[in-house]
């Protein structure tokens, strides 16, 4: 039977209070225990002497019988000088898991695609602006050509109009057609 020195939660909802107990490792957290050797109240200040209380004789006896403390209880026993507690070193703990790595890769690929689309859009906008400048220059050139042609046409037009205009005979009002006569 593997013995553990661990915390068993008691107290009410949102008001935790823990007992430090010796229990079989297979029993539930708040279930049956063998011996009660102390208590821990996390609601008290860290400097308060009543925050953690462990009976040193009972703890030594159970440690001698082979009971192993959990990480939190090992800290308490280390502070009391009953157990040599070392800070755990788990470099893998901070690394993301497989799914998180997949999500990170997906985000990277989306970001790269977004940046590529932005660059492509900027290039397309530059090309459109260049095409618009060329079109504006062509339009301005076409206007200049049209203005020059209009000047040429204006110079030659008065002479041609004079030739085309022949004196017309005036038709008297009496000879006007019945449709053109004013109504009486």
Rosetta silent file (secondary structure, phi, psi, omega in degrees, C-alpha in Angstrom):
SEQUENCE: XXXXXXXXXXXXXXXXXXXXXXXXXXXXXXXXXXXXXXXXXXXXXXXXXXXXXXXXXXXXXXXXXXXXXXXXXXXXXXXXXXXXXXXXXXXXXXXXXXXXXXXXXXXXXXXXXXXXXXXXXXXXXXXXXXXXXXXXXXXXXXXXXXXXXXXXXXXXXXXXXXXXXXXXXXXXXXXXXXXXXXXX
SCORE:     score description
SCORE:     0.000 S_00000001
   1 L     0.000  124.490  179.209    0.000    0.000    0.000 S_00000001
   2 L   -87.640  124.888 -179.654    1.494    3.368   -1.104 S_00000001
   3 E  -100.183  141.348  178.101    1.023    6.077    1.473 S_00000001
   4 E  -126.668  141.122  168.870    0.770    9.765    0.634 S_00000001
   5 E  -101.377  114.744 -172.764    0.848   12.808    2.859 S_00000001
   6 E  -145.407  178.380  179.221   -1.503   15.175    1.093 S_00000001
   7 E   -95.927  137.699  173.555   -4.170   17.843    1.445 S_00000001
   8 E  -117.347  123.414 -174.816   -7.848   16.978    1.840 S_00000001
   9 E   -77.233  135.034  173.396  -10.195   19.870    1.101 S_00000001
  10 E  -136.303 -171.930 -178.186  -12.806   20.871    3.643 S_00000001
  11 E    90.762  178.991 -176.122  -14.640   24.108    4.287 S_00000001
  12 E   -97.657 -178.590 -178.945  -17.466   25.646    2.308 S_00000001
  13 L   -60.884  130.795 -179.166  -17.785   26.893   -1.233 S_00000001
  14 L    62.664   12.389  176.908  -15.192   29.583   -2.021 S_00000001
  15 E  -133.501   70.188 -174.031  -13.851   29.264    1.551 S_00000001
  16 E   -70.576  149.055  174.807  -11.279   26.453    1.329 S_00000001
  17 E  -148.492  129.361 -174.921   -9.708   24.842    4.352 S_00000001
  18 E  -115.268  144.360  170.259   -7.378   21.883    4.012 S_00000001
  19 E  -103.332  139.192  173.898   -6.398   19.066    6.360 S_00000001
  20 E   -90.727  115.787 -173.794   -2.961   17.535    6.008 S_00000001
  21 E  -127.878  159.571  171.161   -3.652   13.807    6.066 S_00000001
  22 E  -105.114  123.095 -176.481   -1.902   10.495    5.527 S_00000001
  23 E  -143.194  163.818  173.050   -3.934    8.385    3.100 S_00000001
  24 E   -67.171  138.973 -176.942   -3.676    5.516    0.673 S_00000001
  25 L   -62.046  -24.858 -177.983   -2.613    6.906   -2.714 S_00000001
  26 L   -85.409  -11.848 -178.606   -5.595    5.193   -4.364 S_00000001
  27 L   -78.729  155.458 -178.546   -8.249    6.794   -2.141 S_00000001
  28 L   -65.116  161.669 -176.017  -10.094    9.940   -3.303 S_00000001
  29 L   -54.793  -48.224 -177.520   -8.808   13.403   -2.395 S_00000001
  30 L  -101.457   12.417 -175.728  -11.458   14.092    0.240 S_00000001
  31 L   -83.469 -152.904 -176.035  -12.138   10.458    1.011 S_00000001
  32 L   -63.296  138.901  177.545  -10.995    8.095    3.743 S_00000001
  33 L  -132.516  164.158 -176.563   -7.654    8.820    5.364 S_00000001
  34 L   -89.252  -45.832 -176.621   -5.467    7.046    7.905 S_00000001
  35 E  -148.070  145.515  177.652   -4.264    9.918   10.069 S_00000001
  36 E  -102.783  116.733 -174.751   -4.785   13.677   10.360 S_00000001
  37 E  -114.514   -0.946  177.811   -1.424   15.389   10.997 S_00000001
  38 E   175.107 -169.777  178.827   -2.132   19.096   10.456 S_00000001
  39 E  -147.419  163.237  179.923   -4.090   21.791    8.630 S_00000001
  40 E  -144.594  125.912  179.191   -3.637   24.569    6.043 S_00000001
  41 L  -118.381  100.685 -176.244   -5.784   27.687    5.664 S_00000001
  42 L   -70.932  -11.708 -179.540   -4.963   29.527    2.401 S_00000001
  43 L   -78.392  -17.775  178.058   -7.256   32.430    3.302 S_00000001
  44 L   -79.820  158.606  179.452   -4.901   33.617    6.036 S_00000001
  45 L   -63.846  152.515 -178.609   -1.963   35.902    5.263 S_00000001
  46 L   -63.708  -25.067 -179.967    1.310   34.219    4.313 S_00000001
  47 L   -87.119   -8.445 -178.388    2.957   35.682    7.397 S_00000001
  48 L   -70.886  133.441 -178.108    0.254   34.350    9.742 S_00000001
  49 L   -73.130  -18.103  179.794    1.531   31.535   11.988 S_00000001
  50 L   -90.497    0.808 -179.087   -1.833   29.731   11.864 S_00000001
  51 L   -63.164  -45.932  178.949   -1.815   29.428    8.047 S_00000001
  52 E  -129.573  129.396  175.023    0.023   26.063    8.144 S_00000001
  53 E  -137.137  121.510  177.924    0.285   23.775   11.143 S_00000001
  54 E  -128.566  132.926  177.858    1.807   20.286   10.937 S_00000001
  55 L   -73.843  113.425 -173.890    2.488   18.025   13.935 S_00000001
  56 H   -65.196  -36.390 -178.590    6.238   17.321   13.581 S_00000001
  57 H   -66.239  -43.911  179.618    6.271   14.019   15.534 S_00000001
  58 H   -64.393  -42.525 -178.725    3.447   12.502   13.473 S_00000001
  59 H   -62.074  -44.800  179.033    5.002   13.717   10.225 S_00000001
  60 H   -61.322  -42.150 -178.887    8.415   12.200   11.113 S_00000001
  61 H   -63.027  -44.573 -178.705    6.779    8.910   12.091 S_00000001
  62 H   -70.932  -34.626  175.635    4.825    8.641    8.811 S_00000001
  63 H   -65.325  -36.633  177.694    7.840    9.638    6.727 S_00000001
  64 H   -67.361  -29.786  178.940    9.823    6.894    8.503 S_00000001
  65 L   -80.413   -5.774  176.203    7.059    4.404    7.591 S_00000001
  66 L   107.710    6.194  177.957    7.446    5.278    3.873 S_00000001
  67 L   -71.734  138.340  179.644    4.752    7.896    3.286 S_00000001
  68 E  -112.845  131.753 -179.048    5.680   10.340    0.510 S_00000001
  69 E   -79.297  153.960  172.257    4.414   13.936    0.525 S_00000001
  70 L   -76.185  173.858 -176.653    2.791   15.644   -2.446 S_00000001
  71 H   -58.114  -47.991 -177.998    4.461   18.738   -3.905 S_00000001
  72 H   -65.366  -45.049 -179.734    2.493   21.236   -1.804 S_00000001
  73 H   -67.940  -33.159  176.964    2.902   19.292    1.450 S_00000001
  74 H   -62.261  -36.085  175.243    6.612   18.816    0.674 S_00000001
  75 H   -62.336  -46.067 -179.882    6.926   22.605    0.613 S_00000001
  76 H   -62.594  -44.252  179.796    5.268   22.846    4.019 S_00000001
  77 H   -66.433  -34.928  177.268    7.478   20.070    5.436 S_00000001
  78 H   -65.688  -38.802  178.049   10.551   21.732    3.926 S_00000001
  79 H   -66.795  -30.838  179.105    9.657   25.011    5.642 S_00000001
  80 H   -84.606   -8.327  179.465    9.319   23.096    8.937 S_00000001
  81 L    82.761   18.955 -178.134   12.678   21.370    8.379 S_00000001
  82 L   -99.214  -15.155 -174.569   11.179   17.871    8.189 S_00000001
  83 L  -147.994  143.154  177.948   11.741   17.164    4.497 S_00000001
  84 L   -89.808  104.697 -179.066   14.266   18.359    1.952 S_00000001
  85 L   -98.336  131.083  175.565   12.189   20.085   -0.669 S_00000001
  86 L  -117.146  140.813  177.416   13.746   21.122   -3.972 S_00000001
  87 L   -62.377  128.803 -179.221   12.074   23.331   -6.476 S_00000001
  88 L   -68.610  148.329  177.544   10.953   21.156   -9.377 S_00000001
  89 L  -124.137  103.820  178.499   12.462   21.719  -12.805 S_00000001
  90 L  -123.349   89.734 -177.135   10.182   20.775  -15.644 S_00000001
  91 L   -67.069  -21.017 -178.572   11.381   22.547  -18.798 S_00000001
  92 L   -78.535  -22.154 -175.230    8.710   20.811  -20.874 S_00000001
  93 L   -57.341  -40.188 -177.131    5.876   22.236  -18.761 S_00000001
  94 L   -80.599   -9.408 -178.303    6.039   25.669  -20.394 S_00000001
  95 L   -80.574  143.718  178.673    6.154   24.329  -23.941 S_00000001
  96 L   -70.641  153.637  179.428    2.927   24.261  -25.954 S_00000001
  97 L   -79.427 -174.435 -175.974    1.315   20.931  -26.780 S_00000001
  98 H   -63.594  -45.326 -178.949    0.708   19.389  -30.196 S_00000001
  99 H   -65.726  -40.722  179.329   -2.627   21.149  -30.791 S_00000001
 100 H   -63.411  -38.928  177.525   -1.228   24.488  -29.676 S_00000001
 101 H   -63.807  -39.783  177.138    1.702   24.045  -32.070 S_00000001
 102 H   -61.915  -44.098  179.164   -0.753   23.312  -34.898 S_00000001
 103 H   -63.365  -39.766  178.838   -2.696   26.468  -34.055 S_00000001
 104 H   -63.138  -44.123  178.737    0.508   28.512  -33.967 S_00000001
 105 H   -63.418  -41.499  178.861    1.520   27.181  -37.383 S_00000001
 106 H   -62.066  -42.513  178.436   -1.960   27.894  -38.761 S_00000001
 107 H   -62.748  -41.671  179.292   -1.769   31.468  -37.438 S_00000001
 108 H   -61.742  -45.138 -178.536    1.670   31.931  -38.980 S_00000001
 109 H   -65.827  -39.285  177.182    0.487   30.702  -42.377 S_00000001
 110 H   -63.448  -42.445 -179.996   -2.604   32.943  -42.224 S_00000001
 111 H   -63.971  -42.745  178.166   -0.435   35.929  -41.268 S_00000001
 112 H   -63.577  -41.837  178.315    1.977   35.223  -44.125 S_00000001
 113 H   -63.752  -40.115  179.683   -0.925   34.896  -46.564 S_00000001
 114 H   -64.966  -43.777  179.181   -2.403   38.171  -45.287 S_00000001
 115 H   -64.359  -41.155  178.590    0.935   39.966  -45.674 S_00000001
 116 H   -62.762  -41.251  178.740    1.380   38.549  -49.183 S_00000001
 117 H   -65.112  -38.848  178.045   -2.135   39.725  -50.093 S_00000001
 118 H   -63.796  -45.180  179.678   -1.380   43.203  -48.711 S_00000001
 119 H   -62.407  -42.917  179.042    1.842   43.411  -50.731 S_00000001
 120 H   -63.046  -41.041  179.058    0.020   42.209  -53.836 S_00000001
 121 H   -65.579  -40.133  178.126   -2.739   44.776  -53.284 S_00000001
 122 H   -63.554  -42.689  179.034   -0.162   47.569  -52.859 S_00000001
 123 H   -64.310  -40.777  178.230    1.579   46.526  -56.074 S_00000001
 124 H   -64.152  -38.977  178.170   -1.749   46.401  -57.906 S_00000001
 125 H   -65.461  -40.323  177.721   -2.582   49.869  -56.572 S_00000001
 126 H   -63.077  -43.560  179.017    0.810   51.181  -57.758 S_00000001
 127 H   -63.326  -41.232  179.189    0.234   49.643  -61.191 S_00000001
 128 H   -65.253  -40.143  178.203   -3.258   51.132  -61.346 S_00000001
 129 H   -64.753  -41.636  178.282   -1.889   54.545  -60.332 S_00000001
 130 H   -64.079  -42.229  178.682    0.809   54.294  -63.013 S_00000001
 131 H   -64.481  -38.181  178.549   -1.795   53.259  -65.598 S_00000001
 132 H   -65.913  -39.269  177.509   -3.992   56.175  -64.513 S_00000001
 133 H   -62.813  -44.175  179.751   -1.044   58.585  -64.920 S_00000001
 134 H   -63.031  -43.959 -179.971   -0.367   57.214  -68.400 S_00000001
 135 H   -64.005  -40.564  178.481   -4.051   57.470  -69.289 S_00000001
 136 H   -64.834  -40.464  178.342   -4.202   61.039  -67.951 S_00000001
 137 H   -64.580  -42.207  178.292   -1.104   61.973  -69.965 S_00000001
 138 H   -64.195  -40.406  179.390   -2.629   60.418  -73.088 S_00000001
 139 H   -65.329  -41.395  178.366   -5.896   62.248  -72.475 S_00000001
 140 H   -63.863  -41.070  177.838   -4.042   65.549  -72.024 S_00000001
 141 H   -63.833  -41.686  178.945   -2.122   64.915  -75.243 S_00000001
 142 H   -63.636  -38.962  178.103   -5.363   64.072  -77.049 S_00000001
 143 H   -64.131  -40.909  178.351   -6.907   67.326  -75.769 S_00000001
 144 H   -61.840  -43.689  179.816   -3.909   69.303  -77.049 S_00000001
 145 H   -64.190  -43.105  179.954   -4.222   67.634  -80.456 S_00000001
 146 H   -64.554  -38.391  178.662   -7.971   68.286  -80.519 S_00000001
 147 H   -66.164  -40.604  178.558   -7.422   71.933  -79.564 S_00000001
 148 H   -64.234  -42.138  178.055   -4.849   72.332  -82.313 S_00000001
 149 H   -64.922  -37.099  179.116   -7.219   70.767  -84.835 S_00000001
 150 H   -66.046  -38.052  177.337  -10.011   73.046  -83.648 S_00000001
 151 H   -63.841  -44.168  178.739   -7.777   76.099  -84.185 S_00000001
 152 H   -62.166  -43.308 -179.375   -6.931   74.916  -87.676 S_00000001
 153 H   -66.162  -35.177 -179.444  -10.588   74.281  -88.410 S_00000001
 154 H   -69.073  -34.381  179.768  -11.515   77.725  -87.070 S_00000001
 155 H   -69.138  -41.005 -176.585   -8.998   79.402  -89.356 S_00000001
 156 H   -85.815  -19.852 -175.970  -10.245   77.653  -92.484 S_00000001
 157 H   -67.453  -43.988 -177.898  -13.940   77.685  -91.601 S_00000001
 158 H   -60.796  -35.816 -179.630  -14.731   81.443  -92.160 S_00000001
 159 H   -69.102  -40.279 -179.819  -13.435   81.318  -95.704 S_00000001
 160 H   -69.849  -35.643  179.890  -15.471   78.235  -96.547 S_00000001
 161 H   -67.154  -36.618  179.770  -18.634   79.700  -94.981 S_00000001
 162 H   -65.104  -37.079  178.888  -18.358   82.803  -97.087 S_00000001
 163 H   -70.033  -40.780 -175.884  -18.227   80.695 -100.227 S_00000001
 164 H   -72.752  -29.192 -176.611  -21.162   78.543  -99.262 S_00000001
 165 L   -78.263  115.112  175.860  -23.430   81.415  -98.323 S_00000001
 166 L  -109.410  150.639  179.862  -25.275   82.563 -101.371 S_00000001
 167 L   -65.012  131.973  179.069  -27.787   85.382 -101.287 S_00000001
 168 L   -98.655  148.380  178.040  -31.242   83.974 -100.705 S_00000001
 169 L   -81.990  138.117  178.432  -34.314   85.510 -102.153 S_00000001
 170 L   -80.907  131.973  178.176  -36.695   86.914  -99.625 S_00000001
 171 L   -96.743  124.863  178.814  -40.129   85.409  -99.844 S_00000001
 172 L   -66.695  157.854 -177.314  -42.892   87.939  -99.091 S_00000001
 173 H   -66.735  -29.266 -178.982  -45.346   87.102  -96.329 S_00000001
 174 H   -68.587  -31.097 -178.368  -48.305   87.048  -98.714 S_00000001
 175 H   -87.578    1.509 -178.558  -46.777   84.255 -100.678 S_00000001
 176 L   -64.238  150.783 -178.877  -46.140   82.194  -97.596 S_00000001
 177 L   -67.515  155.507 -177.830  -47.760   78.818  -97.490 S_00000001
 178 L   -58.871  -26.205 -179.218  -51.041   78.426  -95.594 S_00000001
 179 L   -71.062  -30.332 -176.234  -49.263   76.489  -92.868 S_00000001
 180 L   -87.790  -12.933 -178.480  -46.944   79.374  -92.188 S_00000001
 181 L   -66.344  143.141  177.499  -49.691   82.045  -92.063 S_00000001
 182 L   -72.401  147.239 -179.632  -50.456   83.429  -88.659 S_00000001
 183 L   -75.674  137.907 -179.629  -53.838   82.492  -87.242 S_00000001
 184 L   -80.685    0.000    0.000  -56.463   85.274  -87.196 S_00000001
